[in-house]
Structure formats: structure tokens, C-alpha cells
Amino acid sequence: MFVAVALWAILTSDTWPRVRDQFFNVDHLIEVWPAVLSGFWLDVRMFLVAEVLILAAALLVAVTRSLRGPLFFPIRALSILYVDLVRGIPLLLVILLLGFGVPALDLPGVPRSALFWGITALVISYTAYTAEIYRAGIDSVHESQRMSARSLGLTQVQVMRHVLVPQAVRNVIPALLSSFVSLQKDVALVFVLGIREGVREAQIYNARTFNYTGYIAVTLLFLAVSVPVARLTDWYGRRDRERRQAISV
Amino acid sequence: MNTRQGLDIVNVSKSFGAQPVLIDVSLSLAPHEVVCVIGASGSGKSTLLKSVNLLVPIDSGQIYLDGVEITAVQVNANRIRSKMGIVFQSFNLFPHLTVLANITLAPRKVLGLDRAEAEQRATDLLERFGLLDKSGDYPDRLSGGQQQRVAIVRSLAMQPHLMLLDEVTSALDPVLVGEVLEVLRELKQQGMTMLIATHEMGFARGTADRVAFLHGGTVWERGSPEVILNDPKRPETREFLRRIVDSGRL
């Protein structure tokens, strides 16, 4: 009801025709669509590559951080340092530093591709956050599981691999899915490096025509991906809860 | 180093912070001997068992298994642990693995058996304890008694020299206690050396070779089950047993 009134107020206002032409112009949409779509496809591919790398690297960081005893101290300290430092730096800054800074050094044998460094920046930053998700999962497995696995003679690494991590991952799947949504949007930040992904294409079109329909087009594309993932997260969380309840009956 | 077989706990002390939990505890188990440790909650039973399994590092004293000092700094704790089984009050099966996978995990990863050997060993044990039809089930499908029997089988699959049982029936429905105690009686018949922390006095009387009463972190009184459970010398032991009788457990 409220929405309907608000909508009516907007659509009947004096400025609506201007807004419509600036943001929702069908002719502009048809013109900008191919460029935005291909740019967005690059976003999707960057997301997929980065996410796979992040899931693997973050697990490694989380596991090394959860190993106990003086033997593992150096590697544990390294993980903590990494997570603390990287989580304290804005993602945009990491992208700028790596994407412009490293190629500017002109080092032999080091890639100069903005795409490469853009994805690397995403991986470095998101690995720190995702490692914390995994770590929460590892901590959520009851201490008695670690103890009984150790009592059978399994080493710490074997306990991680066969007992703690499988249970931990299951516990944090909803949190991981929600970080997918976050990364799926943040890949667009690499546009600052001049990479022609979806947002960049919309920006280029806007600069040429002073029309904002391109931004709306790319917005719709992002929503088309992130809303289903959000629904999936909810669905999984609900199913998981029901399964647990069924067990405790 | 000594040449004695079995388990030797010598002058073991342990504190958690300022709180002493074990004070100068000495206890020996000959091969094939079954010793029940009784005592109130907080008397140190559980800590004693966990320190034998090296899950809790002791502050002073020594523990020997078959003549080897397992509390020495240079020992490989994982190798020692693989020689003794410990079963806890709360089963602690791995919920993401089937019964069969729970049992075969350590034999494969620690002893290096291949899958077929490990599964054969697990299947034999499951059959012996009437659990063969459960081998494909996940733990949450089993009753508490079945879970605890699987936990015991999981330890036995490592072919331990010694079994440590930490109040293994305390979390069970009274009707399920019997099936687990039955497993322990069978293990005794087969000559397994066992150190059992328990509140089941009837079981201790019928199964234990010796009983040790733990009180305030020390072995307050020890002896044959008949003496300790029927005619204890010390007032604290009598008081403990009286409370057990009052709660209907004897």
C-alpha cells in the first residue's frame, strides 16, 4: 500500500519525465546493452576465478591459524599477521596499490596486466575475511571432537583434514554464500584500473551521452545474480536448521 | 625405564591454575587387570585418565606403559596414543562420517592399513558386538548405547594394549547402560587391560580386580572391590558410598 502510494507520487510528479529519460530510456538501453552485458560477463568470470582461489587460500590460512603448539607458532603468527593487516586496508586501496603500483615498478618477469593485479587484489583482501569465516567454523566444532580424534593417534593436520574441516565447512556454508554476494559486487571495483567490466562500460556510455540508463542496466544484471544467491543462502540455512531439528527429536 | 609390563602411574600431580586436581597419585595396572576408579565428580578421575592418554600434560611424576616412560619429553605422543584407547562420557563419534568410516579412519591414517584391511577389521568388531547392521549409518541415527558401543569399537580397532574408559555410561538412559557394561565385561573376559572411571558400583563389584577411591585428587583408599565397596576403612569412602546408595545406584 505504502509502496503503491510512493510509486504513484513519483510517477505523477513533474520531474518524472526527466528521470525516465535520464535513467530508464529504452532507446539508450538498447544501445548500451551489448557493451554492458559483455562487461558484466567479465565481472562474472573475474568473480568465479577469484572465488575459487579465495576459498582455497582462506582455508589454508584458517587451518594454519588453528593449529596448536609451539611447533606451529611461526606459521600461526604469519597467518594472524596477514589477516590483521589485510583486513585493516580498504579493498580499493589494495586494488590501486597492486593494479597501478606493481606494473609501474616495471619488474622483469612480473605481469603488468591490470586484470591480473585486479583479481590478485580481490583474492588477497577477501582471503583474509573468508579465513575468518572458516576459523569461526573450525572453532564451532566442539573441543571434544578434536580431543577424541587426537586420542586415536591422529596428528593435528590429520585431525584438521578428516575431522574438523569437514564439519566446519558444513557449519559456515551460509556465511560463505553471503560473502559470495559481497565479492560478486566488489569485483566491479577493479573498474578503477580501467578494466572494461560492466560498471566501466556504463560509465563510458554515461560520459559519452550524459545518460544514466547504462548504470541501471548493469544494476539489473548485478541484482539478477545476487538476489538468487541470497535466496539460496536462506533456503540452505532453513533446510540445515530443519535437518538439525529432525535429529534432536 | 623399567621392564614392567602394564601401566605404571608414579607420583603424578597436576594443577589447573592454582587448583590442584591430582596430588601425588600412584597407581599400577598389571596386564589383563581391570581397575575401577571411583569418586565424586571433581575428584580427578577424568583428569587422571586424560593424563594417561597425554591429552592433559602432567606437572610432575611419571607414567610408564609397558616399561616405557610415556611422559618423557621426547616421546611421540601420537604413537603412544595409538597404543591405548580412550572412550569418553559423551561418545564423540564423528557426526559427518558413517559408523564404518568412524572406525576405519585411525587404522588407515595412523596404522597405515589399506581400506580393505581396515574395513575387514571394523566389520569383524562390529559383528562381535552386534552392530554390523549399523555400519552404513551416521551416528545421529543410533541410540546413545549404540553410539557408545561404536565409540568403544572405534578404539578397539586400533588394537590397543590398554583401554581407558571415562564414565562411559554416565550420559546414557538407564535402560541403555546394560548393553555398554556388557561390552566391557566381554573385554575383560578377553583379557583387556582397563582403567575405568565409573559410578556403576554394581559393575565395579562384579568386574574390577581392584578399586581405587579418588578423593580430593589423591588415591584415598584402594583394594579389592569387596573391601572397598563393602567394608571401607576410611570415613570419606564410607560417606561417598552412602551417598551413592542413597541415590539408588548400588
Interface residues (C-beta under 8 A of the other chain):
Chain A: S144 Q145 M147 S148 A149 R150 S151 L152 G153 L154 T155 Q158 H162 V163 P166 Q167 R170 I247
Chain B: N53 L55 N78 R79 R81 S82 G85 I86 F88 S90 N92 F94 P95 H96 L105 A106 K109 V110 D140 A151 R154 S155 M158
